[in-house]
Amino acid sequence: MRTHRKQHVAFARGDGSANEHDRNQSGCAPRSGISLILVMFALSMSLVLTYSFIQTQSVQTQISANGSRRDLARNAARAGISDALNRLNSLDWAGVSDRYRRPFQADDDGECTYTVSFEAVGNSLSSVLELNVYSLGVWTSAENPDMKSEHQITARVRLVPRLKGRTILPGDSAAATDQISNAGDFDRIKGYALFAEQGYYSLNFDPATRIDGNLWLYDRLHMFTDPTWSSTIRDTYLTDVGNRFVTFPAGSTSLSEATISTPHPIAGNITFYNYPSYSIRDDLSDLKVSWSTTTERLTIPSTDYSAFTSYQLYEGGPLYQAETVNSSLYNQTLKPTPANPLGIFYRSGNLSIYDNVTIQGTLVCTGKIYFVGKQIHLTAFNWKDDSGQAFVTDAQLWPRLPCVVADDAEFSRYSQSTVEGAIVCQGTVKGGGGSISYPSALDLKLSGTATAASIGQPYSTVTLQEYQLLSSLSTDGNYAIWLETTGSGNTGTTGSWYPIVGFDNNRQQLTVRGEIDQATPTAYRIQRHKQVLTQVRGPVCAETFDFYRVNEWVLNSYLWSDRKSTWDYQNDLRKALGFSEIRFSEWLENPGNFLGWDSYYLTYGISLEPTLQIQNLTEREYRWAPPLFQPFDGGDANPDQSGYRWSMVDWQESF
């Protein structure tokens, strides 16, 4: 029994051990699977982290490489813009069409270059002197040409031409100027108020014509010959005019030192190429006009009309086209635009100008220009906008083209025309001879002193120094102001008429048509404006000049003898009564001495009052033809001054 129990117990233990073993076997298998998963996960994460690290390092390397390439492109662009700016300031610049590509750096990875180009801005008159300078820096991969890095710099620059008469700053030289040289003898010709290149009668004129400034005549001066007066009466009149309007410094009788005042017909020295005849010398002696001769023959350069139809403002700059005009102009205003910045207006053939025409710029005509109408005003472009604000520094020093370029020009005796600028003709200039007449308006007369300043062309503001009641004036040009000026050399007191087109009674200011700058107060007269008047404020050159007579001066010999004898008789009476004698020219100006004559003489008498006047009192830098500027060539003497000079306006960079 005991044995059996032991076996049973043993059997029972044996069963228990077997179950425990089974339990141990079944619990070990899940733990091993989890471990494997954990190991695999750890390995995967390690691989991911390793790959991420490697990828990060690769990206960082790529970023670093890209940054280096961008730096190369940027440095190339900066090298290019520096090269371009240096080129602009040298004689190497080939103009606005200049474009070039240069290497900057190359290695096994790739090549770096820069490309430079230029572009005119010109979207407004104030920007026609500006350029955009482009420099594009590019890095290109050696393995893949499509892989590139780019950097662009845009610099906007403005031409600053070196002008004659400018203030010389450190680094500058008075010897350097960018103004283009004039053709032939034009530099010397433009110094004369009137230059007559040829002709047996180089200049023919009669009373009511006045020239302020020096003259150059190839041959004969033919003057005051249309009135059918005797030589005695003519000599009496010329002598009287000389004595009346010519003064000398104290202790001097030299004609070269004389001062000639308005309305004397010639207020300047005359240079003759051919020696004048005795009669001409005698006339000039009576008028007290200084003269001399020269053996140097000056000639007017030939006009190349094509230089005006398509032109550059400065050599190397963009190309502009002149505006074509029809055979007649009426009620028109022509002025410069960004597409035609010098305001060149071109006519192939003849041209007639009628009423209310204003031209700001240069009128070019291959034929003859007829000035026919009223309120005609031509003026050379003065580098100012409509408000009078200058586009440039020292606008008064900037060169201008002639106001008129033509074969011939004729001013009708009934015209009311003003030309402010040079007139260049290859043939003849003729006209004038208008009779004095005024509009049907209140006969208002004011006087005093005033200053003046030019504003938007062709206007100026005149400021009266003493109070005047201006409300009786009109602004339609029926009134004008005469502003007194003084010339140089033999030209003494003179002046010019400016039609009034506006007024401000509170400010005591007038707006006038015409360009005048007068900083110090000068004498003025305001009255009705002459309906017939030709004024040229600038030099005039042509082969010959023929200025017409005033019809009212053409009396028959009997009437002239009657005028002379009546004047003699009245002077005899004055002497007998103890009064001073009256001059012949003054006596003729008095309408009271023409009782019984027609209304013209009863109103105006016979006067020297000019209805045609040429003045060259203000020195201007006229250029013969465009372009106006060219880069200065300093040669061996001033190599550092060669080329143009530019100022920086703007700078932009982009990737």
C-alpha positions as CSV (number, residue, x, y, z in Angstrom):
1,M,0.0,0.0,0.0
2,R,2.8,2.3,0.9
3,T,4.5,1.6,-2.2
4,H,1.5,2.3,-4.2
5,R,1.1,5.7,-2.5
6,K,4.6,6.7,-3.2
7,Q,4.1,5.9,-6.8
8,H,1.0,7.8,-6.8
9,V,2.7,10.7,-5.2
10,A,5.5,10.4,-7.6
11,F,3.1,10.2,-10.4
12,A,1.3,13.2,-9.1
13,R,4.6,15.1,-8.9
14,G,5.5,14.0,-12.3
15,D,2.3,15.4,-13.7
16,G,2.9,18.7,-11.9
17,S,6.5,19.1,-13.2
18,A,5.3,18.4,-16.7
19,N,2.6,21.1,-16.5
20,E,5.1,23.7,-15.2
21,H,7.5,22.9,-18.0
22,D,4.7,23.3,-20.5
23,R,3.8,26.6,-18.9
24,N,7.4,27.8,-19.1
25,Q,7.6,26.9,-22.7
26,S,4.4,28.7,-23.7
27,G,5.5,32.0,-21.9
28,C,9.0,32.3,-23.5
29,A,7.8,32.4,-27.2
30,P,5.9,35.8,-27.1
31,R,8.8,37.5,-25.3
32,S,11.3,36.5,-28.0
33,G,9.0,37.9,-30.8
34,I,8.7,41.3,-29.1
35,S,12.5,41.5,-28.6
36,L,13.0,40.7,-32.3
37,I,10.5,43.4,-33.2
38,L,12.3,45.9,-30.9
39,V,15.6,45.0,-32.3
40,M,14.3,45.4,-35.8
41,F,12.7,48.7,-34.9
42,A,15.9,49.9,-33.4
43,L,17.8,49.0,-36.5
44,S,15.2,50.7,-38.7
45,M,15.4,53.9,-36.6
46,S,19.1,53.8,-36.7
47,L,19.0,53.4,-40.5
48,V,16.5,56.3,-40.8
49,L,18.5,58.5,-38.5
50,T,21.6,57.7,-40.4
51,Y,19.9,58.3,-43.7
52,S,18.4,61.6,-42.5
53,F,21.8,62.7,-41.2
54,I,23.4,61.8,-44.5
55,Q,20.6,63.6,-46.4
56,T,20.9,66.6,-44.1
57,Q,24.6,66.8,-44.7
58,S,23.9,66.5,-48.5
59,V,21.3,69.3,-48.4
60,Q,23.6,71.5,-46.3
61,T,26.4,70.8,-48.8
62,Q,24.0,71.7,-51.7
63,I,22.8,74.9,-49.9
64,S,26.4,75.9,-49.3
65,A,27.2,75.2,-52.9
66,N,24.2,77.2,-54.1
67,G,25.0,80.1,-51.8
68,S,28.5,80.1,-53.1
69,R,27.2,80.1,-56.7
70,R,24.9,83.0,-55.9
71,D,27.8,84.9,-54.4
72,L,29.8,84.3,-57.6
73,A,26.9,85.6,-59.7
74,R,26.4,88.6,-57.4
75,N,30.2,89.4,-57.5
76,A,30.2,89.0,-61.3
77,A,27.2,91.4,-61.6
78,R,29.0,93.9,-59.3
79,A,32.2,93.6,-61.3
80,G,30.1,94.1,-64.5
81,I,28.4,97.3,-63.2
82,S,31.7,98.7,-62.1
83,D,33.2,97.9,-65.5
84,A,30.1,99.5,-67.2
85,L,30.3,102.7,-65.2
86,N,34.0,103.1,-65.9
87,R,33.3,102.5,-69.6
88,L,30.6,105.2,-69.6
89,N,33.2,107.7,-68.3
90,S,35.7,106.9,-71.0
91,L,36.1,107.1,-74.8
92,D,35.5,103.3,-75.0
93,W,31.8,103.6,-74.6
94,A,30.1,102.8,-77.9
95,G,26.8,104.3,-77.1
96,V,23.4,103.2,-75.9
97,S,23.5,100.1,-78.3
98,D,26.8,99.0,-76.6
99,R,26.5,95.4,-75.3
100,Y,29.2,93.0,-74.3
101,R,29.8,89.8,-72.2
102,R,32.9,89.2,-70.2
103,P,34.3,86.1,-68.2
104,F,34.6,86.6,-64.4
105,Q,35.7,83.3,-63.0
106,A,35.9,79.6,-64.1
107,D,36.8,76.3,-62.4
108,D,36.0,72.6,-62.6
109,D,32.5,73.2,-61.2
110,G,31.5,75.9,-63.7
111,E,31.9,79.3,-65.3
112,C,30.9,82.7,-64.1
113,T,30.3,85.7,-66.5
114,Y,28.7,89.1,-66.6
115,T,26.8,90.7,-69.5
116,V,26.5,94.5,-69.7
117,S,23.9,96.5,-71.7
118,F,22.4,100.0,-71.8
119,E,18.9,101.3,-72.3
120,A,17.6,104.9,-72.8
121,V,14.9,105.9,-70.3
122,G,13.3,108.9,-72.0
123,N,9.8,108.5,-70.7
124,S,9.7,112.2,-69.9
125,L,11.6,115.3,-71.0
126,S,13.3,115.4,-67.6
127,S,14.7,111.9,-68.2
128,V,16.0,112.1,-71.7
129,L,19.6,112.4,-70.3
130,E,19.2,109.3,-68.3
131,L,20.2,105.7,-69.0
132,N,19.6,102.3,-67.4
133,V,22.8,100.3,-67.1
134,Y,22.3,96.6,-66.7
135,S,24.8,94.0,-65.4
136,L,23.7,90.4,-65.3
137,G,26.1,88.0,-63.4
138,V,25.6,84.3,-64.3
139,W,27.2,81.1,-62.9
140,T,26.7,78.1,-65.2
141,S,27.5,74.5,-64.2
142,A,30.2,72.7,-66.1
143,E,28.2,69.4,-66.0
144,N,24.7,70.7,-66.7
145,P,24.5,74.0,-68.7
146,D,20.8,74.3,-67.6
147,M,22.0,74.6,-64.0
148,K,22.5,78.4,-63.4
149,S,22.6,81.1,-60.8
150,E,21.8,84.7,-61.8
151,H,22.1,88.1,-60.2
152,Q,21.2,91.4,-61.9
153,I,22.1,95.0,-61.0
154,T,20.3,98.0,-62.6
155,A,21.9,101.4,-62.2
156,R,20.2,104.5,-63.5
157,V,22.6,107.3,-64.4
158,R,22.2,110.8,-65.7
159,L,24.5,112.6,-68.2
160,V,26.2,115.6,-66.6
161,P,27.9,117.4,-69.6
162,R,30.7,119.7,-68.8
163,L,29.6,123.1,-70.0
164,K,31.5,126.2,-70.8
165,G,31.3,128.8,-68.0
166,R,30.6,126.2,-65.3
167,T,32.0,126.3,-61.8
168,I,35.2,124.2,-61.7
169,L,35.2,121.8,-58.8
170,P,38.1,119.6,-57.5
171,G,38.9,116.9,-60.0
172,D,37.5,118.9,-62.9
173,S,39.3,120.9,-65.5
174,A,38.3,124.1,-67.3
175,A,39.9,122.6,-70.4
176,A,37.4,119.8,-70.5
177,T,34.0,120.4,-72.3
178,D,31.5,118.0,-73.7
179,Q,29.9,120.6,-76.0
180,I,30.2,119.5,-79.6
181,S,32.4,121.8,-81.8
182,N,30.5,124.0,-84.2
183,A,30.9,123.7,-88.0
184,G,33.2,126.1,-89.9
185,D,33.1,129.7,-88.8
186,F,29.8,129.6,-86.9
187,D,31.4,130.2,-83.5
188,R,32.6,133.6,-84.8
189,I,29.5,134.3,-86.9
190,K,27.1,133.9,-84.0
191,G,28.9,136.7,-82.2
192,Y,27.4,139.3,-84.7
193,A,23.8,140.6,-84.5
194,L,23.8,140.5,-88.3
195,F,26.2,138.6,-90.6
196,A,25.9,139.1,-94.4
197,E,28.1,136.6,-96.2
198,Q,27.8,137.9,-99.8
199,G,26.1,140.4,-102.1
200,Y,26.8,143.6,-103.9
201,Y,24.4,145.2,-101.5
202,S,24.9,143.0,-98.4
203,L,22.5,145.0,-96.3
204,N,19.7,147.2,-97.6
205,F,17.5,149.0,-95.0
206,D,15.5,152.1,-94.4
207,P,14.1,154.0,-91.4
208,A,12.2,152.0,-88.7
209,T,14.8,149.3,-88.7
210,R,17.2,148.9,-85.7
211,I,20.1,146.6,-85.1
212,D,21.5,146.2,-81.6
213,G,24.9,144.6,-81.8
214,N,27.9,144.3,-84.2
215,L,27.5,143.7,-87.9
216,W,29.7,141.8,-90.4
217,L,29.1,142.9,-94.1
218,Y,30.8,141.3,-97.1
219,D,30.2,144.4,-99.3
220,R,28.0,147.5,-99.5
221,L,25.7,149.0,-96.9
222,H,22.7,150.6,-98.7
223,M,20.6,152.6,-96.3
224,F,17.9,155.3,-96.2
225,T,17.7,155.6,-99.9
226,D,14.0,154.9,-100.6
227,P,12.8,158.3,-99.3
228,T,13.1,160.6,-102.4
229,W,14.8,163.4,-100.5
230,S,17.8,165.4,-101.7
231,S,21.3,164.6,-100.5
232,T,21.3,167.7,-98.4
233,I,18.1,166.8,-96.6
234,R,19.4,163.2,-96.1
235,D,22.7,164.4,-94.7
236,T,20.9,166.8,-92.4
237,Y,18.8,164.0,-91.1
238,L,21.6,161.5,-90.6
239,T,23.8,164.0,-88.9
240,D,20.9,164.9,-86.6
241,V,20.3,161.3,-85.6
242,G,24.1,160.8,-84.9
243,N,24.2,163.9,-82.7
244,R,21.0,163.0,-80.9
245,F,21.5,159.4,-80.0
246,V,25.3,159.0,-79.7
247,T,27.2,160.0,-76.6
248,F,30.9,159.8,-75.8
249,P,32.8,159.3,-72.5
250,A,34.2,162.5,-71.0
251,G,37.1,163.8,-73.0
252,S,36.7,161.3,-75.9
253,T,35.6,161.6,-79.5
254,S,36.5,158.1,-80.6
255,L,33.6,156.3,-82.3
256,S,34.9,153.0,-80.9
257,E,34.1,154.3,-77.4
258,A,30.7,155.8,-78.3
259,T,27.4,154.6,-76.8
260,I,24.5,154.4,-79.2
261,S,21.0,154.5,-77.8
262,T,17.6,153.6,-79.3
263,P,16.1,154.4,-81.8
264,H,19.4,155.0,-83.7
265,P,19.3,152.5,-86.6
266,I,22.8,150.9,-85.9
267,A,23.9,150.3,-82.4
268,G,27.2,148.5,-82.9
269,N,30.5,148.3,-84.9
270,I,30.4,147.3,-88.5
271,T,33.2,145.1,-90.0
272,F,33.5,145.2,-93.8
273,Y,35.3,142.6,-95.9
274,N,35.4,144.9,-98.9
275,Y,36.5,148.4,-98.2
276,P,33.5,150.7,-98.1
277,S,33.0,153.5,-100.6
278,Y,33.3,157.2,-99.8
279,S,29.5,157.7,-99.6
280,I,29.2,154.8,-97.1
281,R,32.0,156.1,-95.0
282,D,30.4,159.6,-95.0
283,D,27.0,158.2,-94.0
284,L,28.6,156.3,-91.1
285,S,30.5,159.4,-90.0
286,D,27.2,161.4,-90.0
287,L,25.5,158.6,-87.9
288,K,28.6,158.3,-85.7
289,V,28.9,154.6,-86.2
290,S,32.3,152.9,-85.8
291,W,33.5,150.6,-88.6
292,S,36.6,148.6,-89.5
293,T,37.8,146.2,-92.3
294,T,39.1,142.6,-92.2
295,T,41.0,140.5,-94.7
296,E,39.6,137.3,-93.2
297,R,36.6,136.0,-95.1
298,L,34.1,134.2,-92.9
299,T,31.5,131.9,-94.5
300,I,28.3,130.3,-93.4
301,P,28.7,126.5,-93.1
302,S,26.5,124.4,-95.5
303,T,23.3,123.1,-93.9
304,D,22.9,119.4,-93.8
305,Y,19.1,119.1,-93.3
306,S,19.3,115.4,-92.7
307,A,21.1,116.1,-89.4
308,F,17.8,117.6,-88.2
309,T,15.3,115.0,-89.5
310,S,16.9,112.2,-87.4
311,Y,19.1,113.3,-84.6
312,Q,20.8,112.5,-81.3
313,L,20.8,114.8,-78.2
314,Y,24.3,113.6,-77.4
315,E,26.7,111.5,-79.3
316,G,26.1,107.8,-78.5
317,G,22.6,108.6,-77.2
318,P,19.2,107.3,-78.6
319,L,18.0,108.4,-82.0
320,Y,15.0,110.8,-82.3
321,Q,12.9,111.9,-85.2
322,A,11.9,115.5,-86.0
323,E,8.2,116.2,-86.3
324,T,7.1,117.0,-89.9
325,V,4.8,120.0,-90.4
326,N,2.5,121.0,-93.3
327,S,3.0,123.9,-95.7
328,S,1.2,126.3,-93.4
329,L,0.8,126.8,-89.7
330,Y,-2.2,128.5,-88.0
331,N,-3.5,128.4,-84.4
332,Q,-0.9,125.9,-83.4
333,T,1.5,125.4,-80.5
334,L,4.5,123.1,-81.1
335,K,6.8,122.1,-78.3
336,P,9.3,119.4,-77.3
337,T,8.2,115.9,-76.3
338,P,10.1,112.8,-75.0
339,A,10.1,111.5,-78.6
340,N,11.4,114.9,-79.9
341,P,13.2,116.4,-76.9
342,L,14.9,119.3,-78.8
343,G,11.6,120.3,-80.4
344,I,12.8,120.1,-84.1
345,F,9.9,120.7,-86.5
346,Y,10.7,120.0,-90.2
347,R,9.3,121.2,-93.4
348,S,10.5,120.0,-96.8
349,G,9.6,122.9,-99.1
350,N,8.2,126.4,-98.4
351,L,6.3,127.2,-95.2
352,S,3.8,130.0,-94.3
353,I,3.1,131.0,-90.7
354,Y,-0.2,132.6,-89.9
355,D,-1.9,133.9,-86.8
356,N,-1.4,132.5,-83.2
357,V,1.5,130.2,-83.7
358,T,3.9,129.4,-80.9
359,I,6.9,127.1,-81.5
360,Q,9.3,126.1,-78.7
361,G,12.3,124.5,-80.4
362,T,13.8,124.7,-83.9
363,L,11.9,125.3,-87.1
364,V,13.8,123.7,-90.1
365,C,12.7,124.5,-93.6
366,T,14.4,123.4,-96.8
367,G,12.7,126.3,-98.7
368,K,11.5,129.7,-97.7
369,I,9.6,130.6,-94.5
370,Y,7.0,133.4,-94.8
371,F,6.0,135.1,-91.5
372,V,2.6,136.4,-92.4
373,G,0.3,136.5,-89.4
374,K,-0.1,138.1,-85.9
375,Q,1.0,136.8,-82.5
376,I,3.8,134.5,-84.0
377,H,6.3,133.5,-81.4
378,L,9.3,131.2,-82.0
379,T,11.8,130.5,-79.3
380,A,14.7,128.1,-78.9
381,F,14.3,125.3,-76.3
382,N,15.6,126.6,-72.9
383,W,15.7,123.3,-70.9
384,K,12.7,124.3,-68.7
385,D,9.3,122.7,-68.2
386,D,5.9,124.3,-68.4
387,S,6.2,125.6,-64.8
388,G,9.6,127.2,-65.5
389,Q,11.4,124.6,-63.5
390,A,14.8,123.7,-65.1
391,F,15.4,120.1,-66.1
392,V,19.1,120.7,-65.6
393,T,21.5,122.6,-63.4
394,D,22.7,126.0,-64.8
395,A,20.1,125.9,-67.6
396,Q,21.3,129.3,-68.9
397,L,24.7,127.7,-69.8
398,W,23.2,124.9,-71.8
399,P,23.6,125.0,-75.6
400,R,20.7,125.7,-77.9
401,L,20.1,125.0,-81.5
402,P,19.2,127.9,-83.8
403,C,15.5,128.9,-83.6
404,V,15.2,129.0,-87.4
405,V,17.1,127.1,-90.1
406,A,16.0,127.7,-93.7
407,D,17.1,128.6,-97.1
408,D,15.3,132.0,-97.0
409,A,13.1,133.9,-94.6
410,E,10.7,136.8,-95.2
411,F,8.8,138.8,-92.6
412,S,5.6,140.5,-94.0
413,R,5.3,144.2,-93.4
414,Y,1.9,143.3,-91.8
415,S,3.3,140.6,-89.5
416,Q,3.6,140.6,-85.7
417,S,6.4,138.2,-85.1
418,T,9.0,137.5,-82.4
419,V,11.9,135.1,-82.8
420,E,13.9,134.4,-79.7
421,G,17.1,132.7,-80.9
422,A,19.5,132.5,-83.8
423,I,18.3,132.6,-87.4
424,V,20.4,130.7,-90.0
425,C,19.7,131.1,-93.7
426,Q,21.7,130.1,-96.7
427,G,20.0,132.7,-98.9
428,T,18.2,136.0,-98.1
429,V,16.4,137.4,-95.1
430,K,14.0,140.2,-96.0
431,G,10.9,142.0,-94.8
432,G,9.9,144.5,-92.2
433,G,8.8,148.0,-93.2
434,G,5.6,147.9,-91.3
435,S,3.8,151.2,-90.5
436,I,3.0,152.1,-86.9
437,S,-0.5,151.0,-85.8
438,Y,-2.2,150.1,-82.5
439,P,-5.3,148.1,-81.6
440,S,-8.7,149.7,-80.8
441,A,-8.2,149.7,-77.0
442,L,-8.0,152.2,-74.2
443,D,-4.9,154.4,-74.8
444,L,-3.3,153.4,-71.5
445,K,0.2,154.6,-70.6
446,L,2.1,153.5,-67.5
447,S,5.8,153.7,-66.5
448,G,8.1,152.9,-63.7
449,T,10.7,150.2,-62.8
450,A,10.4,146.5,-62.8
451,T,12.2,143.2,-62.5
452,A,11.6,140.1,-64.6
453,A,12.2,136.3,-64.4
454,S,11.6,133.7,-67.1
455,I,9.1,130.9,-66.3
456,G,7.6,128.2,-68.5
457,Q,8.7,128.9,-72.0
458,P,7.8,131.2,-73.8
459,Y,6.6,133.3,-70.8
460,S,8.2,135.5,-68.1
461,T,6.9,137.2,-65.0
462,V,7.4,140.9,-64.6
463,T,7.2,142.4,-61.1
464,L,6.4,146.1,-60.9
465,Q,8.3,148.0,-58.2
466,E,5.7,150.8,-57.9
467,Y,2.0,150.3,-57.4
468,Q,-0.1,150.6,-60.6
469,L,-3.8,150.0,-61.2
470,L,-3.7,147.1,-63.7
471,S,-7.4,146.3,-64.0
472,S,-7.7,148.4,-67.2
473,L,-5.3,146.0,-69.0
474,S,-6.5,143.1,-71.1
475,T,-4.7,139.8,-71.5
476,D,-5.2,139.3,-75.3
477,G,-1.9,140.8,-76.3
478,N,-3.4,144.3,-77.1
479,Y,-1.0,145.7,-74.5
480,A,2.7,145.3,-74.1
481,I,5.5,146.3,-71.8
482,W,8.8,147.8,-73.0
483,L,11.7,146.7,-70.7
484,E,14.8,148.7,-70.9
485,T,18.1,146.9,-71.3
486,T,21.7,147.9,-72.0
487,G,24.0,146.1,-74.4
488,S,27.8,145.8,-74.5
489,G,30.3,147.7,-76.7
490,N,28.7,150.4,-78.7
491,T,25.1,149.3,-77.8
492,G,23.7,151.6,-75.2
493,T,20.2,152.0,-73.8
494,T,17.8,149.9,-75.7
495,G,14.9,147.6,-75.0
496,S,12.2,145.2,-76.4
497,W,8.5,144.8,-76.4
498,Y,6.8,141.9,-74.5
499,P,3.0,141.4,-75.1
500,I,1.0,141.1,-71.8
501,V,-1.0,137.9,-71.5
502,G,-1.9,138.0,-67.8
503,F,-1.7,140.2,-64.7
504,D,-2.1,140.0,-60.9
505,N,-3.1,143.4,-59.5
506,N,-2.6,142.3,-55.9
507,R,1.0,141.1,-56.5
508,Q,1.7,143.8,-59.1
509,Q,2.8,141.2,-61.6
510,L,2.4,140.7,-65.3
511,T,2.8,137.6,-67.3
512,V,4.4,138.4,-70.7
513,R,5.2,136.4,-73.8
514,G,8.9,136.3,-74.1
515,E,12.0,135.1,-72.2
516,I,13.7,137.8,-70.1
517,D,15.6,137.7,-66.8
518,Q,16.2,141.0,-65.2
519,A,17.2,140.8,-61.5
520,T,17.8,144.5,-60.9
521,P,15.0,147.0,-61.4
522,T,14.9,148.5,-64.9
523,A,12.7,151.2,-66.6
524,Y,9.5,150.1,-68.3
525,R,6.7,151.5,-70.4
526,I,3.3,149.9,-70.8
527,Q,1.1,150.9,-73.7
528,R,-1.0,149.5,-76.5
529,H,1.0,146.9,-78.5
530,K,2.2,147.6,-82.0
531,Q,0.1,145.6,-84.4
532,V,2.9,145.4,-86.9
533,L,6.3,144.5,-85.4
534,T,9.2,142.1,-86.1
535,Q,11.6,141.3,-83.3
536,V,14.6,139.0,-83.5
537,R,16.4,138.4,-80.2
538,G,19.4,136.5,-81.4
539,P,22.1,136.5,-84.1
540,V,21.0,136.4,-87.8
541,C,23.2,135.1,-90.6
542,A,22.4,135.0,-94.3
543,E,23.9,135.8,-97.7
544,T,22.1,139.1,-98.0
545,F,19.5,141.2,-96.1
546,D,16.8,143.4,-97.6
547,F,14.6,145.2,-95.1
548,Y,11.7,147.1,-96.6
549,R,10.8,150.8,-96.3
550,V,8.0,152.2,-94.3
551,N,5.6,153.6,-96.9
552,E,4.9,156.8,-95.0
553,W,8.6,157.7,-95.3
554,V,8.4,157.7,-99.1
555,L,7.4,161.4,-99.8
556,N,8.1,163.0,-103.1
557,S,11.0,165.5,-103.3
558,Y,8.6,168.5,-103.1
559,L,7.1,167.4,-99.8
560,W,10.6,166.7,-98.3
561,S,11.7,170.1,-99.4
562,D,8.6,171.6,-97.8
563,R,9.3,169.7,-94.5
564,K,12.9,171.0,-94.5
565,S,12.1,174.6,-95.2
566,T,9.3,174.7,-92.7
567,W,11.6,173.3,-90.0
568,D,14.3,175.9,-90.9
569,Y,11.7,178.7,-90.7
570,Q,10.4,177.6,-87.3
571,N,13.9,177.3,-85.9
572,D,14.6,180.8,-87.2
573,L,11.6,182.0,-85.2
574,R,12.7,180.1,-82.1
575,K,16.1,181.7,-82.2
576,A,14.6,185.1,-82.7
577,L,12.4,184.5,-79.6
578,G,15.3,183.2,-77.6
579,F,14.3,179.6,-77.6
580,S,16.7,176.7,-78.4
581,E,16.5,175.1,-81.8
582,I,14.7,171.8,-82.2
583,R,16.3,168.9,-84.0
584,F,15.1,167.9,-87.4
585,S,14.3,164.3,-86.3
586,E,12.4,165.6,-83.3
587,W,10.5,168.0,-85.4
588,L,9.4,165.3,-87.8
589,E,8.2,163.1,-84.9
590,N,5.7,165.8,-83.8
591,P,2.2,165.2,-85.4
592,G,1.5,168.9,-84.8
593,N,3.8,169.8,-87.6
594,F,1.6,167.9,-90.1
595,L,-1.6,169.9,-90.1
596,G,-3.6,169.2,-93.2
597,W,-1.9,165.9,-93.8
598,D,-3.7,162.5,-93.6
599,S,-4.5,160.7,-90.3
600,Y,-1.3,158.7,-90.1
601,Y,0.9,161.8,-90.0
602,L,-1.5,163.6,-87.7
603,T,-1.2,160.7,-85.3
604,Y,2.4,159.6,-85.5
605,G,4.3,162.1,-87.5
606,I,7.5,160.7,-89.2
607,S,9.4,158.6,-86.7
608,L,12.4,156.4,-86.4
609,E,10.4,154.2,-84.0
610,P,11.4,150.6,-85.1
611,T,9.0,148.1,-86.4
612,L,11.8,145.7,-87.2
613,Q,14.5,145.1,-84.6
614,I,17.4,142.7,-84.4
615,Q,19.1,142.3,-81.0
616,N,22.0,140.1,-80.0
617,L,22.5,141.2,-76.4
618,T,22.6,137.9,-74.5
619,E,25.5,135.5,-75.2
620,R,24.1,132.0,-75.9
621,E,25.9,128.7,-76.6
622,Y,24.3,128.1,-80.0
623,R,25.2,124.8,-81.7
624,W,25.1,124.6,-85.5
625,A,23.3,121.2,-85.6
626,P,22.6,118.2,-83.3
627,P,24.0,116.4,-81.4
628,L,24.8,119.0,-78.8
629,F,27.4,117.0,-76.9
630,Q,30.2,114.6,-77.6
631,P,32.6,112.9,-75.1
632,F,35.7,115.1,-74.4
633,D,39.0,113.7,-75.7
634,G,41.7,114.8,-73.3
635,G,44.5,113.2,-75.3
636,D,47.9,113.0,-73.7
637,A,47.5,116.3,-71.9
638,N,44.3,115.4,-69.9
639,P,43.7,111.7,-70.3
640,D,41.8,111.5,-66.9
641,Q,39.3,114.0,-68.3
642,S,38.3,112.0,-71.3
643,G,34.8,110.7,-71.8
644,Y,31.4,111.8,-70.5
645,R,30.6,112.3,-66.8
646,W,27.5,110.7,-65.3
647,S,25.7,111.0,-61.9
648,M,24.0,108.1,-60.1
649,V,20.2,108.3,-59.9
650,D,19.1,104.9,-58.7
651,W,20.5,101.4,-57.9
652,Q,18.6,98.1,-57.7
653,E,19.6,94.4,-57.3
654,S,17.6,91.3,-58.0
655,F,18.2,87.5,-58.1
